[in-house]
Amino acid sequence: MTYDFYSQTPSTVSTSEFAHAVGLKPQTIRKSLSQKGEVLGIRPIKLPNGRLRWRKEEIVLLIGERK
């Protein structure tokens, strides 16, 4: 079964899901965030447990712009 980015209901996605959607590795996402404070113009939501969540709406807009 393959992951369908558009069919999932949550409004945010994990770093791994974000990386998959934009064609990068999760570690590349983390490194870019650490160095620049954003990734491809997107800033994540940091949860109290330290995990990052990325707004799906912003990712969909980014993917649309890159086409």
Stockholm file with secondary structure:
# STOCKHOLM 1.0

chainA/1-67         MTYDFYSQTPSTVSTSEFAHAVGLKPQTIRKSLSQKGEVLGIRPIKLPNGRLRWRKEEIVLLIGERK
#=GR chainA/1-67 SS CCCCTTTCCCSEECHHHHHHHHTCCHHHHHHHHHHHSSBTTBCCEECTTSCEEEEHHHHHHHHHHHC
#=GC SS_cons        CCCCTTTCCCSEECHHHHHHHHTCCHHHHHHHHHHHSSBTTBCCEECTTSCEEEEHHHHHHHHHHHC
//
